[in-house]
Amino acid sequence: MATPSTSDNIMDYSFENDIQKKFFKIPQFRLCLQEYLFKRLSFQTEISLYSSQKKSWHDTEQTMYRIQLVGKYESKPDTKEVLHNTTKTFLQNIHSEVYNHNTKGLKWFISYTMSKEKMKFLHELVNKKINDIITIFELDRDKLHMHYFPKRTSNITDTEPLMNFIENEILQEIIPLPLPHERSLQLDNELKKITSQEMKNDEILITRNGISRHANQKDIVLFGYDRKVIEIKKQILTVIEKYILITYKLNSIGQFQINTLDEAHWSALEDIETKHKDCGVDIRLTLNEFSAPRHLKDEIESSIEKLLSQPATTIEFNSIPLLTDIAEKEEQHVRAIAQRCCCNVKTELLCNYQSYPLPKALISNKQISKSMLEQSELFCSSPDVYKKISIADGSIELRTGDIALQNVDTIIISTTFNGLREGVIDRLGEIDYEKTHFDVDGTMYTETKGGKLNCKRVLFTNWVPNSLINNDNALRLSIKTFISKSFEYTIQGNDTLSIAFAVPDSCNNENILADEMIHEAKRQLKTRKLPLKIAFVCLPEQKTLNEQFSNIFQTKKDVGIYVDWLNTIIKVTLIGYTIEDAQKCEKTINSYLSRCISSVKINQSNDIFQSWDQHAINSFYKYCKDRCILPIIAETKNEIELMGPPTSILEIKKKLLILSELMAEKLRATTTMGRPSSSMSHSTARSENITNIRMGRLYNVVVSYSRNDMRKCQRLINRLTEEGFSIGTHSKVADEQHDLCSEMDKSDCIILCISGNYYDNPSCIAEAKYAFQTDKKVFLVKIQNNPILGWNSDLFDGKLFFNSFGSDLYFDLEYGRLLIELVR
């Protein structure tokens, strides 16, 4: 309808429905209207979009098209009305057609698949193919509305071509894609190539969702002009036919030939798969089949037959014994060497525990540094370090660790309150065998197989140490009965050579528990004359109980400390095309592995550890163990062999020489009365300070350093203090008068901590000059890695320098060198 306007030559036309509004948006439709008005009224017009303004808050903004008369025309009172009526007559030429999925010939119409993208494409396709009709499509639930307008309104328009095109020349094809395991990268790439090429084609719409092996969409949908849809469908089906993966059976190959391929030619088979990776070739020997596109079938079968025609040589050999950490790393290098030598290889790690006794110290030393004591205790608490007593044909061991990891025939677990029993049951896995023994006193023993554990059998018992009565004899009898019954039920099959007892945690009198368990086990071994290895295993947190057992072990004769060393052999199976290839590869592998481990023997005129205490020996063995070095002491005790990585052997040699000299110096210092021991000097200083404060404190060592370097010097000061030295340094109280030079007169030796800050400090310079004027030993320790520059360098001529910077390993070696000089 027409809307009044302020100008006589303007008419604002509002729409009767949304369809008219949509047609007006089409430029061709507006052009047709302009031509129609000119023919009917001889008016030239311009048509533009116009939005009316709101007059009040309750009015809505109205969108309309403005028709403006332009050029020369005769103005009459009814001009606008005539213009409006003529426009309305023009719009009556818009017609509609409704389709649904049951419409004959409209097979492509499925309401739920008509996306906005597809509706837009349909509109553009029809308007392109049918030139004399303008169309608009709308989707209303399950119906498709087609509104069309003939461009030539003067004549009767033939709509048959439009209806024929809609019903017969639009086509939709849904092409199912192969299943994910039937699709290869090449297939996906070819499909994407086709769809990408047709992206700009205005005759077809391709739904690309899911053209990926991992997508949920399993179809390609083609929609558009029927001839183009048929053409693209043919291309896609041709690609699928060519590249789809088909499974072929290797029926002509027997099991022996399959084993030969698997063992001798697996690398060559991998090369075939790699060559045709994009085509998805997959050879599955265990299933006697392979997957490949149809055009590669003959090539793959020919390649496999060619491999079978080639003779193969197999060589098996074992590597030299290696530490497990080294073997696990070098196993990868062995495989790489075999590949370079054109050989297939299989490797297997064969592990074997071997026990080595620790040397027994000939002396005891009460002056043990804190750091050495800590290292010794850490070593002794390790799961692979244990104490052992030899009894008749058997032995008794004390170990720390996890009972479930013990490599024994039988483990025995009594009632505990720390969750150990429940934890072992969980780790057993599925229990498929169980046998229960009942004792007259109500004690129950349940036997199961070892399951997933390292042992063959597990014996659970409900025995609890009798801690509810105060009679020690009753407790001893209860423990004795438990051990003897455990022996009785364990050795019934005569196939048990080793037993591990989980030490219970519920006894108040742990001394009696330890004493009676060891005593009864010893009696059983002697009485039964069994070649049994008995182990009592304490958890790491049972430190007090472990000490009780350890103390009783120390009272026995022939007690020794042993370390389990896990040696590993790499079993190598080489498969070469010729015997020469395999032998050359074996030689190369052995040559390489021989360089991974070395052996050095060190000899002395006397016992290697003659002046060492047990804590020093323990800490040295831990030092070796941490660096994968096995120290083996000869029976003569004057020779030690170091086995392990060559670089670590050099480090261990330095450590051994430093500790040997240090232990010898300490021994000489404690056997002479030339000067008091470190601990004595500390106590003497304290007593003298108490009796006469005015006399000042007496120090073994005075350390001079710049206050700016206090943090860097603290590591050295702490180690000296742990060693037992009494240390004199700068006062920690800033306003306290403290003359370090006077302390130097009372000391045994002086350490100067040299750095750039030390050079720049006048007080430090004065202290250094004074130190060189005394008759004391002066040691220069670098705490910064820089050359000596500047003042009076002549003062340092002939002086021995030590370093206190760098890694803990480097510091440890340098500290050992300094310590030797300090104790001389």
PEWOPE-V814210 format. One record per helix or strand of 2 or more residues. SS is the DSSP state (~ for helix, > for strand). FROM is the first residue (numbers start at 1). TO is the last residue. Records with the same first field share a line. If there is no record, write none. Layout:
SS->FROM-TO + FROM-TO
This chain:
>->2-3 + 10-13 + 44-51 + 63-70 + 94-100 + 133-140 + 143-150 + 170-176 + 204-207 + 219-225 + 246-249 + 282-284 + 289-292 + 313-318 + 322-323 + 343-357 + 385-391 + 394-400 + 410-413 + 434-438 + 444-449 + 457-461 + 498-502 + 533-538 + 560-576 + 598-603 + 630-633 + 639-644 + 701-704 + 727-728 + 749-754 + 777-782 + 801-803
~->18-24 + 27-41 + 79-91 + 111-113 + 116-129 + 160-168 + 180-182 + 185-197 + 226-243 + 255-264 + 266-275 + 285-287 + 294-308 + 324-340 + 370-380 + 403-405 + 420-428 + 472-493 + 510-528 + 543-554 + 579-594 + 614-626 + 646-671 + 678-691 + 693-695 + 707-723 + 740-746 + 756-760 + 762-773 + 793-796 + 808-823
